[in-house]
Amino acid sequence: MPERAPRSYGGDLLTIGFQIAIVVGIPLLAAAFIGEALDRQLGTTPTLGLVSILVGLAIAGLGTFFVLRRYLAANPDQPASEKAREAGRAWDREIQERERKREAGEDE
């Protein structure tokens, strides 16, 4: 699999941000207007408005889930390379050595 250029992640995140804004904003606005109209027409203030906003939140959450799922399917997490694992082990050894020196009083 080819390596991605670091700049493409910013573009992806900007795209996802706009998609999520649309997926959350449109259902909530539509729910608010529909709920308010139904409340006015049926005289049930604020019951149907609150119910419609809760439905709008559920739809927004589902839409966000699908946007993120599509992004994660297109950009799978790459397993760590052996070089990265060795760097992590070296860092861990360095931290353990510093702790040992500090406990032994060898620290500056």
MMTF fields as JSON, N, C-alpha, C and O atoms, coordinates in Angstrom:
{
  "mmtfVersion": "1.0.0",
  "mmtfProducer": "UNKNOWN",
  "numBonds": 431,
  "numAtoms": 432,
  "numGroups": 108,
  "numChains": 1,
  "numModels": 1,
  "chainsPerModel": [1],
  "groupsPerChain": [108],
  "chainIdList": ["A"],
  "bondAtomList": [4, 2, 8, 6, 12, 10, 16, 14, 20, 18, 24, 22, 28, 26, 32, 30, 36, 34, 40, 38, 44, 42, 48, 46, 52, 50, 56, 54, 60, 58, 64, 62, 68, 66, 72, 70, 76, 74, 80, 78, 84, 82, 88, 86, 92, 90, 96, 94, 100, 98, 104, 102, 108, 106, 112, 110, 116, 114, 120, 118, 124, 122, 128, 126, 132, 130, 136, 134, 140, 138, 144, 142, 148, 146, 152, 150, 156, 154, 160, 158, 164, 162, 168, 166, 172, 170, 176, 174, 180, 178, 184, 182, 188, 186, 192, 190, 196, 194, 200, 198, 204, 202, 208, 206, 212, 210, 216, 214, 220, 218, 224, 222, 228, 226, 232, 230, 236, 234, 240, 238, 244, 242, 248, 246, 252, 250, 256, 254, 260, 258, 264, 262, 268, 266, 272, 270, 276, 274, 280, 278, 284, 282, 288, 286, 292, 290, 296, 294, 300, 298, 304, 302, 308, 306, 312, 310, 316, 314, 320, 318, 324, 322, 328, 326, 332, 330, 336, 334, 340, 338, 344, 342, 348, 346, 352, 350, 356, 354, 360, 358, 364, 362, 368, 366, 372, 370, 376, 374, 380, 378, 384, 382, 388, 386, 392, 390, 396, 394, 400, 398, 404, 402, 408, 406, 412, 410, 416, 414, 420, 418, 424, 422, 428, 426],
  "bondOrderList": [1, 1, 1, 1, 1, 1, 1, 1, 1, 1, 1, 1, 1, 1, 1, 1, 1, 1, 1, 1, 1, 1, 1, 1, 1, 1, 1, 1, 1, 1, 1, 1, 1, 1, 1, 1, 1, 1, 1, 1, 1, 1, 1, 1, 1, 1, 1, 1, 1, 1, 1, 1, 1, 1, 1, 1, 1, 1, 1, 1, 1, 1, 1, 1, 1, 1, 1, 1, 1, 1, 1, 1, 1, 1, 1, 1, 1, 1, 1, 1, 1, 1, 1, 1, 1, 1, 1, 1, 1, 1, 1, 1, 1, 1, 1, 1, 1, 1, 1, 1, 1, 1, 1, 1, 1, 1, 1],
  "groupList": [{"groupName": "MET", "atomNameList": ["N", "CA", "C", "O"], "elementList": ["N", "C", "C", "O"], "formalChargeList": [0, 0, 0, 0], "bondAtomList": [1, 0, 2, 1, 3, 2], "bondOrderList": [1, 1, 2], "singleLetterCode": "M", "chemCompType": "L-PEPTIDE LINKING"}, {"groupName": "PRO", "atomNameList": ["N", "CA", "C", "O"], "elementList": ["N", "C", "C", "O"], "formalChargeList": [0, 0, 0, 0], "bondAtomList": [1, 0, 2, 1, 3, 2], "bondOrderList": [1, 1, 2], "singleLetterCode": "P", "chemCompType": "L-PEPTIDE LINKING"}, {"groupName": "GLU", "atomNameList": ["N", "CA", "C", "O"], "elementList": ["N", "C", "C", "O"], "formalChargeList": [0, 0, 0, 0], "bondAtomList": [1, 0, 2, 1, 3, 2], "bondOrderList": [1, 1, 2], "singleLetterCode": "E", "chemCompType": "L-PEPTIDE LINKING"}, {"groupName": "ARG", "atomNameList": ["N", "CA", "C", "O"], "elementList": ["N", "C", "C", "O"], "formalChargeList": [0, 0, 0, 0], "bondAtomList": [1, 0, 2, 1, 3, 2], "bondOrderList": [1, 1, 2], "singleLetterCode": "R", "chemCompType": "L-PEPTIDE LINKING"}, {"groupName": "ALA", "atomNameList": ["N", "CA", "C", "O"], "elementList": ["N", "C", "C", "O"], "formalChargeList": [0, 0, 0, 0], "bondAtomList": [1, 0, 2, 1, 3, 2], "bondOrderList": [1, 1, 2], "singleLetterCode": "A", "chemCompType": "L-PEPTIDE LINKING"}, {"groupName": "SER", "atomNameList": ["N", "CA", "C", "O"], "elementList": ["N", "C", "C", "O"], "formalChargeList": [0, 0, 0, 0], "bondAtomList": [1, 0, 2, 1, 3, 2], "bondOrderList": [1, 1, 2], "singleLetterCode": "S", "chemCompType": "L-PEPTIDE LINKING"}, {"groupName": "TYR", "atomNameList": ["N", "CA", "C", "O"], "elementList": ["N", "C", "C", "O"], "formalChargeList": [0, 0, 0, 0], "bondAtomList": [1, 0, 2, 1, 3, 2], "bondOrderList": [1, 1, 2], "singleLetterCode": "Y", "chemCompType": "L-PEPTIDE LINKING"}, {"groupName": "GLY", "atomNameList": ["N", "CA", "C", "O"], "elementList": ["N", "C", "C", "O"], "formalChargeList": [0, 0, 0, 0], "bondAtomList": [1, 0, 2, 1, 3, 2], "bondOrderList": [1, 1, 2], "singleLetterCode": "G", "chemCompType": "PEPTIDE LINKING"}, {"groupName": "ASP", "atomNameList": ["N", "CA", "C", "O"], "elementList": ["N", "C", "C", "O"], "formalChargeList": [0, 0, 0, 0], "bondAtomList": [1, 0, 2, 1, 3, 2], "bondOrderList": [1, 1, 2], "singleLetterCode": "D", "chemCompType": "L-PEPTIDE LINKING"}, {"groupName": "LEU", "atomNameList": ["N", "CA", "C", "O"], "elementList": ["N", "C", "C", "O"], "formalChargeList": [0, 0, 0, 0], "bondAtomList": [1, 0, 2, 1, 3, 2], "bondOrderList": [1, 1, 2], "singleLetterCode": "L", "chemCompType": "L-PEPTIDE LINKING"}, {"groupName": "THR", "atomNameList": ["N", "CA", "C", "O"], "elementList": ["N", "C", "C", "O"], "formalChargeList": [0, 0, 0, 0], "bondAtomList": [1, 0, 2, 1, 3, 2], "bondOrderList": [1, 1, 2], "singleLetterCode": "T", "chemCompType": "L-PEPTIDE LINKING"}, {"groupName": "ILE", "atomNameList": ["N", "CA", "C", "O"], "elementList": ["N", "C", "C", "O"], "formalChargeList": [0, 0, 0, 0], "bondAtomList": [1, 0, 2, 1, 3, 2], "bondOrderList": [1, 1, 2], "singleLetterCode": "I", "chemCompType": "L-PEPTIDE LINKING"}, {"groupName": "PHE", "atomNameList": ["N", "CA", "C", "O"], "elementList": ["N", "C", "C", "O"], "formalChargeList": [0, 0, 0, 0], "bondAtomList": [1, 0, 2, 1, 3, 2], "bondOrderList": [1, 1, 2], "singleLetterCode": "F", "chemCompType": "L-PEPTIDE LINKING"}, {"groupName": "GLN", "atomNameList": ["N", "CA", "C", "O"], "elementList": ["N", "C", "C", "O"], "formalChargeList": [0, 0, 0, 0], "bondAtomList": [1, 0, 2, 1, 3, 2], "bondOrderList": [1, 1, 2], "singleLetterCode": "Q", "chemCompType": "L-PEPTIDE LINKING"}, {"groupName": "VAL", "atomNameList": ["N", "CA", "C", "O"], "elementList": ["N", "C", "C", "O"], "formalChargeList": [0, 0, 0, 0], "bondAtomList": [1, 0, 2, 1, 3, 2], "bondOrderList": [1, 1, 2], "singleLetterCode": "V", "chemCompType": "L-PEPTIDE LINKING"}, {"groupName": "ASN", "atomNameList": ["N", "CA", "C", "O"], "elementList": ["N", "C", "C", "O"], "formalChargeList": [0, 0, 0, 0], "bondAtomList": [1, 0, 2, 1, 3, 2], "bondOrderList": [1, 1, 2], "singleLetterCode": "N", "chemCompType": "L-PEPTIDE LINKING"}, {"groupName": "LYS", "atomNameList": ["N", "CA", "C", "O"], "elementList": ["N", "C", "C", "O"], "formalChargeList": [0, 0, 0, 0], "bondAtomList": [1, 0, 2, 1, 3, 2], "bondOrderList": [1, 1, 2], "singleLetterCode": "K", "chemCompType": "L-PEPTIDE LINKING"}, {"groupName": "TRP", "atomNameList": ["N", "CA", "C", "O"], "elementList": ["N", "C", "C", "O"], "formalChargeList": [0, 0, 0, 0], "bondAtomList": [1, 0, 2, 1, 3, 2], "bondOrderList": [1, 1, 2], "singleLetterCode": "W", "chemCompType": "L-PEPTIDE LINKING"}],
  "groupTypeList": [0, 1, 2, 3, 4, 1, 3, 5, 6, 7, 7, 8, 9, 9, 10, 11, 7, 12, 13, 11, 4, 11, 14, 14, 7, 11, 1, 9, 9, 4, 4, 4, 12, 11, 7, 2, 4, 9, 8, 3, 13, 9, 7, 10, 10, 1, 10, 9, 7, 9, 14, 5, 11, 9, 14, 7, 9, 4, 11, 4, 7, 9, 7, 10, 12, 12, 14, 9, 3, 3, 6, 9, 4, 4, 15, 1, 8, 13, 1, 4, 5, 2, 16, 4, 3, 2, 4, 7, 3, 4, 17, 8, 3, 2, 11, 13, 2, 3, 2, 3, 16, 3, 2, 4, 7, 2, 8, 2],
  "groupIdList": [1, 2, 3, 4, 5, 6, 7, 8, 9, 10, 11, 12, 13, 14, 15, 16, 17, 18, 19, 20, 21, 22, 23, 24, 25, 26, 27, 28, 29, 30, 31, 32, 33, 34, 35, 36, 37, 38, 39, 40, 41, 42, 43, 44, 45, 46, 47, 48, 49, 50, 51, 52, 53, 54, 55, 56, 57, 58, 59, 60, 61, 62, 63, 64, 65, 66, 67, 68, 69, 70, 71, 72, 73, 74, 75, 76, 77, 78, 79, 80, 81, 82, 83, 84, 85, 86, 87, 88, 89, 90, 91, 92, 93, 94, 95, 96, 97, 98, 99, 100, 101, 102, 103, 104, 105, 106, 107, 108],
  "secStructList": [7, 7, 7, 7, 7, 2, 2, 2, 2, 2, 2, 2, 2, 2, 2, 2, 2, 2, 2, 2, 2, 2, 2, 2, 2, 2, 2, 2, 2, 2, 2, 2, 2, 2, 2, 2, 2, 2, 2, 2, 2, 2, 6, 7, 6, 6, 2, 2, 2, 2, 2, 2, 2, 2, 2, 2, 2, 2, 2, 2, 2, 2, 2, 2, 2, 2, 2, 2, 2, 2, 2, 2, 2, 2, 1, 7, 7, 7, 7, 7, 7, 2, 2, 2, 2, 2, 2, 2, 2, 2, 2, 2, 2, 2, 2, 2, 2, 2, 2, 2, 2, 2, 2, 2, 6, 7, 7, 7],
  "xCoordList": [0.846, 0.0, 0.894, 1.81, 0.672, 1.538, 1.35, 0.275, 2.436, 2.386, 1.601, 1.668, 0.869, 0.107, 0.953, 1.77, 0.755, 1.424, 0.793, -0.427, 1.589, 1.027, -0.047, -0.96, 0.046, -0.933, -2.319, -3.314, -2.411, -3.71, -4.593, -5.817, -4.01, -4.826, -5.606, -6.768, -4.981, -5.684, -6.873, -7.943, -6.7, -7.813, -8.916, -10.099, -8.526, -9.519, -10.291, -11.514, -9.583, -10.245, -11.159, -12.218, -10.75, -11.601, -12.872, -13.968, -12.721, -13.87, -14.802, -16.018, -14.235, -15.057, -15.753, -16.917, -15.042, -15.656, -16.879, -17.909, -16.767, -17.916, -19.046, -20.217, -18.698, -19.73, -20.464, -21.689, -19.722, -20.357, -21.2, -22.282, -20.713, -21.508, -22.841, -23.874, -22.817, -24.054, -24.939, -26.15, -24.324, -25.079, -25.716, -26.769, -25.09, -25.651, -26.577, -27.662, -26.162, -26.921, -28.268, -29.267, -28.313, -29.575, -30.658, -31.777, -30.38, -31.446, -31.918, -33.108, -30.984, -31.396, -32.239, -33.243, -31.827, -32.631, -34.005, -35.022, -34.026, -35.302, -36.194, -37.395, -35.607, -36.389, -36.952, -38.101, -36.156, -36.629, -37.794, -38.798, -37.667, -38.746, -39.999, -41.109, -39.831, -40.99, -41.675, -42.901, -40.877, -41.452, -42.193, -43.27, -41.608, -42.255, -43.561, -44.559, -43.554, -44.763, -45.859, -47.027, -45.476, -46.466, -47.016, -48.214, -46.143, -46.602, -47.588, -48.61, -47.291, -48.171, -49.514, -50.566, -49.463, -50.684, -51.555, -52.78, -50.914, -51.671, -51.789, -52.517, -51.093, -51.174, -50.531, -51.005, -49.464, -48.814, -47.474, -46.591, -47.308, -46.028, -45.549, -46.372, -44.358, -43.188, -42.981, -41.899, -43.978, -43.823, -43.3, -42.259, -43.984, -43.56, -42.245, -41.478, -41.984, -40.7, -39.545, -38.534, -39.697, -38.635, -38.475, -37.355, -39.59, -39.524, -38.85, -38.02, -39.2, -38.598, -37.108, -36.328, -36.695, -35.263, -34.516, -33.393, -35.12, -34.483, -34.353, -33.343, -35.356, -35.271, -34.178, -33.415, -34.104, -33.049, -31.663, -30.744, -31.5, -30.213, -29.858, -28.706, -30.85, -30.593, -30.168, -29.238, -30.846, -30.487, -29.096, -28.319, -28.772, -27.441, -26.357, -25.3, -26.608, -25.643, -25.417, -24.283, -26.489, -26.379, -25.619, -24.778, -25.914, -25.198, -23.721, -22.888, -23.381, -21.975, -21.278, -20.141, -21.954, -21.407, -21.069, -19.994, -21.975, -21.734, -20.607, -19.83, -20.507, -19.412, -18.073, -17.141, -17.981, -16.723, -16.398, -15.235, -17.412, -17.173, -16.632, -15.736, -17.176, -16.703, -15.255, -14.452, -14.914, -13.537, -12.574, -11.501, -12.946, -12.064, -11.903, -10.841, -12.934, -12.815, -11.868, -11.151, -11.861, -10.985, -9.546, -8.623, -9.347, -8.024, -7.745, -7.765, -7.484, -7.258, -6.0, -5.042, -6.033, -4.89, -3.773, -3.976, -2.602, -1.465, -0.811, -0.634, -0.454, 0.234, 1.603, 2.226, 2.054, 3.347, 4.465, 4.411, 5.461, 6.596, 7.539, 7.445, 8.434, 9.406, 10.319, 10.751, 10.61, 11.437, 10.746, 11.394, 9.436, 8.683, 8.629, 8.737, 8.465, 8.451, 9.787, 9.824, 10.879, 12.208, 12.439, 13.047, 11.97, 12.094, 11.315, 11.777, 10.158, 9.37, 10.081, 10.086, 10.682, 11.429, 12.624, 12.904, 13.341, 14.496, 14.054, 14.727, 12.95, 12.435, 12.072, 12.361, 11.435, 11.073, 12.322, 12.338, 13.374, 14.621, 15.234, 15.75, 15.176, 15.719, 14.963, 15.575, 13.652, 12.856, 13.173, 13.316, 13.284, 13.604, 14.989, 15.178, 15.951, 17.296, 17.264, 17.926, 16.511, 16.382, 15.761, 16.209, 14.729, 14.086, 15.065, 15.096, 15.857, 16.824, 17.846, 18.182, 18.346, 19.326, 18.726, 19.383, 17.484, 16.844, 16.67, 16.914, 16.248, 16.057, 17.377, 17.415, 18.475, 19.773, 20.492, 21.572, 19.894, 20.499, 21.608, 22.398, 21.69, 22.726, 22.293, 23.059, 21.098, 20.581, 21.283, 21.669, 21.45, 22.131, 21.51, 21.926],
  "yCoordList": [-1.171, 0.0, 1.237, 1.312, 2.19, 3.376, 4.263, 4.324, 4.947, 5.887, 7.123, 7.545, 7.692, 8.908, 10.12, 10.1, 11.16, 12.425, 13.021, 12.963, 13.594, 14.14, 15.198, 15.328, 15.951, 17.007, 16.45, 17.143, 15.235, 14.709, 14.429, 14.425, 14.194, 13.968, 15.222, 15.132, 16.395, 17.643, 17.838, 18.249, 17.549, 17.654, 16.674, 17.008, 15.456, 14.453, 14.919, 14.792, 15.456, 15.887, 17.087, 17.2, 17.969, 19.106, 18.618, 19.099, 17.67, 17.093, 16.416, 16.598, 15.639, 14.954, 15.971, 15.795, 17.032, 18.065, 18.682, 18.873, 18.991, 19.546, 18.52, 18.865, 17.276, 16.245, 16.077, 15.958, 16.067, 15.904, 17.131, 16.998, 18.328, 19.537, 19.466, 19.859, 18.97, 18.843, 17.745, 17.921, 16.603, 15.457, 15.77, 15.224, 16.636, 16.999, 18.212, 18.231, 19.206, 20.449, 20.322, 20.822, 19.664, 19.578, 18.824, 19.329, 17.635, 16.969, 17.763, 17.769, 18.434, 19.203, 20.423, 20.717, 21.12, 22.265, 21.817, 22.426, 20.762, 20.253, 19.8, 20.071, 19.114, 18.649, 19.822, 19.782, 20.853, 22.019, 22.697, 23.039, 22.889, 23.538, 22.673, 23.177, 21.382, 20.486, 20.395, 20.457, 20.248, 20.163, 21.427, 21.372, 22.573, 23.85, 24.004, 24.475, 23.611, 23.705, 22.773, 23.156, 21.551, 20.608, 21.093, 20.981, 21.629, 22.16, 23.31, 23.378, 24.196, 25.322, 24.841, 25.354, 23.847, 23.37, 22.561, 22.682, 21.736, 20.85, 21.382, 20.808, 22.458, 23.042, 22.181, 22.153, 21.487, 20.589, 21.141, 20.366, 22.441, 23.062, 22.53, 22.459, 22.167, 21.923, 20.445, 20.061, 19.62, 18.166, 17.688, 17.033, 17.994, 17.488, 18.116, 17.489, 19.353, 19.986, 19.227, 18.978, 18.858, 18.103, 16.706, 16.233, 16.055, 14.715, 14.781, 13.933, 15.772, 15.863, 16.175, 15.681, 16.984, 17.266, 16.005, 15.77, 15.201, 13.928, 13.0, 12.313, 12.976, 12.173, 12.733, 11.976, 14.06, 14.693, 14.351, 14.116, 14.32, 13.93, 12.486, 12.178, 11.611, 10.207, 10.08, 9.339, 10.798, 10.763, 11.345, 10.816, 12.429, 13.038, 12.085, 11.977, 11.4, 10.423, 9.288, 8.864, 8.801, 7.722, 8.194, 7.47, 9.394, 9.944, 10.119, 9.825, 10.598, 10.746, 9.391, 9.267, 8.391, 7.035, 6.569, 6.016, 6.789, 6.341, 7.122, 6.545, 8.422, 9.215, 8.698, 8.486, 8.496, 8.024, 6.594, 6.267, 5.751, 4.374, 4.342, 3.556, 5.194, 5.251, 5.734, 5.205, 6.744, 7.248, 6.174, 5.98, 5.487, 4.463, 3.273, 2.651, 2.951, 1.85, 2.238, 1.387, 3.508, 3.961, 4.183, 4.197, 4.356, 4.63, 3.691, 4.115, 2.416, 1.465, 1.812, 2.37, 1.47, 1.718, 0.751, -0.462, 1.303, 0.487, -0.114, 0.583, -1.389, -1.975, -1.326, -0.879, -1.283, -0.675, -1.502, -2.732, -0.822, -1.516, -1.977, -1.521, -2.871, -3.352, -2.217, -2.179, -1.303, -0.15, 0.699, 1.162, 0.904, 1.672, 0.94, 1.568, -0.376, -1.152, -1.057, -0.907, -1.143, -1.053, 0.34, 0.462, 1.384, 2.732, 2.85, 3.492, 2.246, 2.244, 1.507, 1.963, 0.37, -0.39, 0.412, 0.424, 1.093, 1.907, 3.049, 3.36, 3.657, 4.739, 4.226, 4.877, 3.052, 2.446, 2.141, 2.383, 1.607, 1.333, 2.62, 2.645, 3.689, 4.978, 5.508, 6.017, 5.386, 5.843, 5.009, 5.555, 3.7, 2.835, 3.163, 3.144, 3.461, 3.825, 5.142, 5.265, 6.113, 7.385, 7.171, 7.756, 6.33, 6.037, 5.344, 5.646, 4.42, 3.71, 4.69, 4.623, 5.606, 6.597, 7.538, 7.893, 7.936, 8.837, 8.174, 8.795, 6.915, 6.192, 5.912, 5.845, 5.745, 5.467, 6.761, 6.709, 7.911, 9.182, 9.616, 10.491, 9.034, 9.373, 10.529, 10.977, 10.994, 12.081, 13.388, 13.575, 14.286, 15.56, 16.217, 17.309],
  "zCoordList": [0.0, 0.0, 0.0, 0.819, -0.867, -0.938, 0.287, 0.884, 0.638, 1.758, 1.335, 0.181, 2.266, 1.99, 2.308, 3.228, 1.55, 1.838, 3.093, 3.241, 4.006, 5.234, 5.011, 5.826, 3.926, 3.683, 3.354, 3.567, 2.849, 2.453, 3.661, 3.529, 4.834, 6.024, 6.393, 6.791, 6.266, 6.558, 5.644, 6.094, 4.369, 3.433, 3.762, 3.686, 4.131, 4.527, 5.751, 5.802, 6.734, 7.958, 7.719, 8.336, 6.831, 6.488, 5.799, 6.089, 4.893, 4.203, 5.192, 5.133, 6.096, 7.099, 7.995, 8.353, 8.355, 9.186, 8.526, 9.173, 7.249, 6.533, 6.426, 6.583, 6.163, 6.064, 7.391, 7.416, 8.484, 9.787, 10.126, 10.698, 9.776, 10.016, 9.285, 9.827, 8.066, 7.29, 7.866, 8.002, 8.206, 8.712, 10.069, 10.397, 10.853, 12.155, 12.016, 12.598, 11.263, 11.188, 10.52, 11.037, 9.381, 8.63, 9.404, 9.5, 9.963, 10.729, 11.944, 12.259, 12.629, 13.806, 13.427, 14.075, 12.383, 11.937, 11.435, 11.766, 10.646, 10.138, 11.293, 11.298, 12.266, 13.412, 14.206, 14.644, 14.39, 15.141, 14.416, 15.042, 13.114, 12.366, 12.315, 12.488, 12.081, 12.017, 13.371, 13.458, 14.434, 15.778, 16.163, 16.758, 15.819, 16.135, 15.354, 15.899, 14.088, 13.271, 13.797, 13.861, 14.171, 14.706, 16.045, 16.305, 16.89, 18.176, 17.974, 18.657, 17.056, 16.778, 16.242, 16.622, 15.353, 14.717, 15.684, 15.676, 16.515, 17.4, 18.821, 19.631, 19.139, 20.473, 21.553, 22.689, 21.211, 22.177, 22.658, 23.024, 22.665, 23.028, 24.359, 25.272, 24.551, 23.717, 23.41, 22.967, 23.631, 23.549, 22.199, 22.142, 21.14, 19.83, 19.372, 18.642, 19.8, 19.483, 20.099, 19.444, 21.365, 22.045, 21.443, 21.248, 21.153, 20.556, 19.186, 18.858, 18.4, 17.063, 17.159, 16.344, 18.135, 18.298, 18.725, 18.276, 19.576, 19.952, 18.752, 18.604, 17.907, 16.68, 15.772, 15.171, 15.675, 14.881, 15.414, 14.63, 16.729, 17.328, 16.984, 16.679, 17.036, 16.694, 15.23, 14.911, 14.352, 12.932, 12.723, 11.928, 13.427, 13.315, 13.802, 13.179, 14.899, 15.407, 14.428, 14.209, 13.843, 12.853, 11.62, 11.086, 11.177, 10.024, 10.305, 9.448, 11.508, 11.898, 11.913, 11.459, 12.428, 12.441, 11.026, 10.795, 10.086, 8.716, 8.042, 7.282, 8.31, 7.737, 8.255, 7.478, 9.566, 10.15, 9.717, 9.48, 9.613, 9.175, 7.749, 7.44, 6.882, 5.504, 5.453, 4.683, 6.274, 6.31, 6.827, 6.255, 7.891, 8.456, 7.52, 7.492, 6.758, 5.794, 4.659, 4.132, 4.283, 3.204, 3.679, 2.864, 4.987, 5.55, 6.715, 7.87, 6.424, 7.521, 8.305, 7.771, 9.561, 10.44, 10.057, 10.0, 9.798, 9.402, 10.646, 11.645, 10.597, 11.75, 11.933, 10.97, 13.166, 13.461, 12.83, 12.815, 12.319, 11.719, 12.822, 13.962, 12.48, 13.452, 13.899, 15.052, 12.997, 13.343, 14.415, 15.354, 14.277, 15.264, 16.599, 17.652, 16.568, 17.818, 18.54, 19.761, 17.797, 18.402, 18.989, 20.053, 18.32, 18.862, 20.169, 21.112, 20.229, 21.466, 22.581, 23.725, 22.259, 23.279, 23.783, 24.981, 22.859, 23.252, 24.161, 25.144, 23.842, 24.669, 26.055, 27.059, 26.109, 27.381, 28.211, 29.417, 27.566, 28.294, 28.835, 29.952, 28.038, 28.461, 29.69, 30.629, 29.673, 30.813, 32.047, 33.141, 31.886, 33.02, 33.587, 34.803, 32.721, 33.172, 33.949, 34.979, 33.473, 34.194, 35.574, 36.559, 35.64, 36.92, 37.873, 39.066, 37.343, 38.175, 38.738, 39.92, 37.895, 38.341, 39.382, 40.361, 39.164, 40.103, 41.462, 42.497, 41.459, 42.708, 43.417, 44.645, 42.646, 43.234, 43.651, 44.238, 43.347, 43.713, 42.767, 43.12, 41.584, 40.625, 39.721, 38.868, 39.907, 39.075, 39.447, 40.601, 38.487, 38.732, 39.886, 40.273]
}
